């Protein structure tokens, strides 16, 4: 499993289309499990700010909604509506997934094996973030309370913008 990278996975977009992660080859990616009714939901604003600031330099935020912690009820359409109308999200969003357990999306199973958090391989809460390099390797895992603005410096360094 050592030769598997982020680019070997795919997921269903929030609009129901298959999205290959290999389409992000060469880009720095921040993968985040999101929720629309969480104490950290305001992080959508910070995530969108990172997207706006660094997209032209080869960076993308990818949002993976999850109701596994019971904080993103409703349909994918409800989630998309909240994200776009309330938080002006323009970065790619995916169909709701599980991030833990036997039904966890394969990408999230892999992410948890790459960088363990305080709970070992499990995702502790919504807005856990993984920074992935252009070759598909996990650079860093960020805990839910870490605001997106605190990741900006690492993004700048990874994109050679400093």
N, C-alpha and C positions, 0 to 999 in steps of 0.2 A: 504493500500500500504506500510505500515511500515515494514511488514514482507518480502517484496520482496528484493532480493539482486542481485548483479551482476551475480551470478551463475544461475539465473532464465532466462537468455537471451541466444540467439544464434545469429550468424551472418554468412553471406556467405563469405568464404575466397576469396582472389583475384584469386584463381584457380577454383572457383565455387563450393566448397564443403561446406556443413553445418558444422559449428563449434560451439559446445556448450560451453558457458562460464564456465559451471560447470567443464569442463576439467581443469580449472585453479584453482580449489579449493585447498587451502593450499599454494598457491603462491601469492606473492606480485606482483601486476600488475600495469603498467602505461599505461593507455588508452589515445591515442593521435589522434586528427583529423589532418591529414597531407595533404600536397599539394606539388606538384613538381615544381611549378613556383611561389613561394611566397618569400617575403623578409626573412622569417624564415626557408626556405627549408634547409639551411645548418644545421639546428638542427638535421637532419637525422644522421649526424656524431656523435653528442653528444648522441642521443638516442641509436645508435648502440654501443657506448662506454659503456653506462650503461648496455646494454644487455650483452656485453662481460664481463664486470667486475662482474656482480651480478647473472648471469643466474645459475651458479652452486650452488648458495646459496638460490635458490627458488624465483627468480625474472624474470619477462617477460615484455617486451614492446609489446603492441598491437597497430598497426598502422591502422587507419581508414581513407583512402583517401576520400576527399570530394571536389567536384568542385562547391560547393554552393557559394563560394566567387570568382568563375571564375579564379582559379589559379591552376587547375589540369585538363586541357583539355585532350581529347583523351580517349582511352579505358583503361580498367583494365590492359591489357597487356602492354600498353605504360607506365603506372604508375609503374608496376612491373619492367619493363626494366630499367627505370630511377633510381628507388630505388636500384636495385641490381647492376647495372653496374657503376653508378656514385657515390653511397654512400655506397656500399657493405653491404646493409641491409640484415640481416639474421633473424630478428625477424618477427613474423607473420604479414602479411598484409591482409586486408579485401577488399572486393569489395566496390566500391565507394558508399557512402551514403549521405543523407542529415542529417545535425546535428541540424537544426532549422526548425520550421514551422510544418504544418500539415503532411508533408511527411517525417519528421525526423524519423530516425531509432528508434524503441522502446527503445533500450539500451540508446541512447543519450537523448531521452525524459526523461528517468528515471535519468540519470546522472545529468541533469540540475535541477531536483527537489531535488537532494541530496545536492548539493553545488552550490549555486547561485554565479554568478560572478558580475562584475561591471555593467553588463547590465541585472541584475536580473537572470532569468533562461536561457537566450539566450547565445549561443556561439558567442563571439564577433568576432573571427577570427580563422584562421588556427593555429594549434599547441597549442590549449588549451589542458591541460593535467589533468587527474584525477588519483590519486594514490588510489588503491583499496587493502584492506587487504585480507588475506587468507580466511576470512569468507565471503567476498563479499561486505564489507561495504566501502563506500568512505571515505578515510582519509583526503584528501586534494585536492583542485583544484588549478591549477597553470595557470596563464595568459600566453598568447602566447609569450610575450617577455622573460619570465623566461627561461634561458638556461638550458638544461638538467643537466649540471654539478652542478648547484645550488641545484638540487634535490638529489644529491648523499648522502649527510649527512643524510637526512630524510630516504632514502632507507637503509643506514647502520644501523640506529637506529631501524627501523622497522624489520629488519632481525636479530637484536641482534648481529651485527658484531663489535660493539664498546666496 
